[in-house]
Amino acid sequence: MAKVEQTQNLSNAERCLFEISDEDFRKLAPPESSIIITDENVARTFASQWKGYRVISFLAGEEYKTSKTLEYLTEALLAADANRQTMLVGIGGGVVTDLVGYLAASFMRGLKCAFVPTTVLAQVDAAIGGKNGVNVGLHKNMLGTIRQPEFIAINSNFLMTLPETEWANGFAEIIKYGLIEDPEILDILDASGLDHFQRNLTEFSFLVKRCVSIKNSIVSRDEFETGERKKLNFGHTVGHALETLYKIPHGHAVGLGMRVAVWLSEIHEDLDEQVGEHLYTLLKQYHLPTEITFDEAAVLHLLMSDKKRTEKGIGFVLLAEKGKAVLKTLGTEDIREGLGILPRRHGGTEFHGENWKREN
């Protein structure tokens, strides 16, 4: 049982509460002064547990993480008599926590908020660290803020209803933590599989805590992403472009983006090729894709508007070795070369090489 206390002046790590009871949750977010915001899928499954709360739901899916949804939620808050003393509680996956965090930062110039992540992806990554935002057209999280919630309640019971595809989606971020910071996580993943963690939630919760601890530690040293926090974007630069263009799940896209980043690390940081082999094996082991057919020109065009672009190129996270991420600015041709590890469509012709090795 987590110790429940006032959240003012707590560190990011202390704001993360694990396996708290319904009674403790209601102490932290009293029904009379809190409004739950969630998507329609989560509401359909868990609404019976929220008796006494005002609940607002919206359509589920990344395509609804937009300013239009924010406008709808703003009008719903007004209809629900929200005021500056109201706490917004986002219960759901990364789309919900992103939207609710951004809404809380802007509604009436700022309300308190809290998150209850209900997916693997949200529990290990999306709900942690205070980055919230919405998409604008094809551009992910182009409008956003960095603002910490009052608390984050992480309970494994929410994962019992997740389909296997959502479990796999979250493991891409877990693999990421192992590659950029803690190689022992990769050893844990080597020894198990998706089915094992689905059957052993207590064991999985320790893995979640390990990932949350890593992210909180990095964020505490660089909350506003001026340096070290950027390494959490490993695999996300290309990943976001693939996710946006082809409407694939975030974790699937990040896994593919990590393959590109590892290959570029071999070229620019002399990374051992065995790291690429290891990543390929883990992606397969945790039911994540290792290749995608895509339009190279379309991906490169979208990358040119990435938030990490500067006059010199695009900021990329590479690996010097397992557990050691480095930041490097790459040009368009560098990235084009990196995309070569994935099957691609260029000028109407498909190129299929080996799954993880570069073509000689």
Protein Blocks (a to p, Z undefined) as FASTA:
>chain_A
ZZdddfehiafklmpcghiafklmmmmmgfklcccdddfklmmmmmmmmghiacdddded
jklmcfklmmmmmmmmmmnopafkbccddeddfklmmmmmmmmmmggoiaadddddfbfk
lmmmmmgooiacddehjbghkbccddddfbdcddfklmmmpcfklmmmmmmmmmmmmmmm
mmmlmmmmmmmcfklmmmmmmlmmmmmmmmmmmmmmmmmmomnopmmmmmmmgoklmmmm
mmmmnopafklmmmmmmmmmmmmmmmmnopafklmmmmmmmmmmnopafbdcddfklmmm
mmmmgfkbcfkbccddddfbghiacdddddfklmmmmmmmpccdeehiacdddfkbccZZ
